[in-house]
Amino acid sequence: MSAPKDDRGRYVIDPAELHRAFPFQSQNQSLDQSSEPQPTSAENQPEPADLASKREIELLREMLGKAEANADHWRALAERQQALLEDKRPKEPRSLLQRLFGR
């Protein structure tokens, strides 16, 4: 928008220019229209890419849960196998002579 200055240095805006840039709205029109845009039915529908991404996230979380359960199973199995290898028998008390001579 262009506007020349008058003798006092103030801008003089032509009303036609002003209405071209900012269309006139009547009082009734401005009251009927809300400031927020109304969503259309297409905006309410999620995009197929969004649906695919959400499904992929669900599948990945399911796979992660299965992998964690599998890791817990193998960890417990390894701990049981290790316990079988260790000598868990109670130790016999050593006498004073055995302790002194290192037997």
C-alpha positions in Angstrom: 0.0 0.0 0.0 1.3 3.4 -0.8 0.4 6.6 0.9 1.9 10.1 0.2 2.6 12.6 3.0 0.7 15.9 3.3 2.2 19.4 4.1 2.2 18.6 7.9 4.1 15.2 7.4 1.1 13.1 8.0 0.2 10.2 5.7 -2.8 10.6 3.4 -4.3 7.2 2.6 -6.7 7.0 -0.3 -9.9 5.1 0.9 -9.9 3.0 -2.2 -6.3 1.8 -1.4 -7.4 1.1 2.2 -10.4 -1.0 1.1 -8.4 -2.8 -1.5 -5.9 -3.9 1.2 -8.4 -4.4 4.0 -11.9 -5.2 2.6 -14.8 -3.6 4.4 -16.9 -5.8 6.7 -20.4 -4.8 7.8 -21.2 -5.1 11.5 -23.5 -8.1 10.9 -20.9 -10.0 9.1 -18.2 -9.5 11.8 -20.6 -10.7 14.5 -21.6 -13.8 12.6 -18.1 -15.0 11.9 -15.9 -16.1 14.7 -12.3 -15.3 14.8 -11.3 -19.0 14.8 -11.5 -20.9 11.6 -14.0 -23.7 11.6 -12.5 -27.1 10.8 -13.7 -28.9 7.8 -14.5 -32.6 7.6 -11.1 -33.2 5.8 -9.2 -31.6 8.7 -11.0 -33.8 11.2 -9.8 -36.9 9.5 -6.2 -38.1 10.3 -4.0 -38.5 7.4 -3.1 -42.1 6.2 0.6 -41.4 7.0 -0.4 -40.5 10.6 -2.4 -43.7 11.0 0.5 -45.8 9.5 3.0 -44.1 11.9 0.8 -44.7 14.9 0.4 -48.4 13.9 4.1 -48.8 13.4 4.8 -47.3 16.9 2.3 -49.7 18.4 4.0 -52.7 16.7 7.5 -51.5 17.7 6.3 -51.2 21.4 4.9 -54.7 21.2 8.1 -56.0 19.8 10.1 -54.2 22.5 8.0 -55.7 25.2 8.5 -59.2 23.7 12.3 -58.7 23.5 12.4 -57.5 27.1 10.5 -60.6 28.2 12.8 -62.8 26.2 15.9 -61.2 27.7 14.4 -61.6 31.2 13.8 -65.3 30.5 17.4 -65.9 29.3 18.8 -63.9 32.2 16.9 -66.1 34.7 18.0 -69.3 32.9 21.7 -68.2 33.0 21.4 -67.4 36.7 19.9 -70.9 37.4 22.7 -72.5 35.4 25.3 -70.5 37.3 23.8 -71.6 40.6 24.1 -75.3 39.5 27.8 -74.8 38.9 28.6 -73.2 42.2 29.3 -75.3 45.3 26.5 -74.6 47.7 27.3 -77.3 50.3 27.8 -76.0 53.8 31.5 -75.8 54.8 32.7 -78.0 57.6 34.1 -76.1 60.5 37.9 -76.2 60.5 39.8 -77.1 63.7 42.5 -75.0 65.2 45.2 -77.2 63.8 43.8 -77.1 60.3 43.6 -73.4 60.4 47.2 -73.1 61.7 48.7 -75.5 59.2 46.6 -74.3 56.2 44.7 -77.5 55.4 
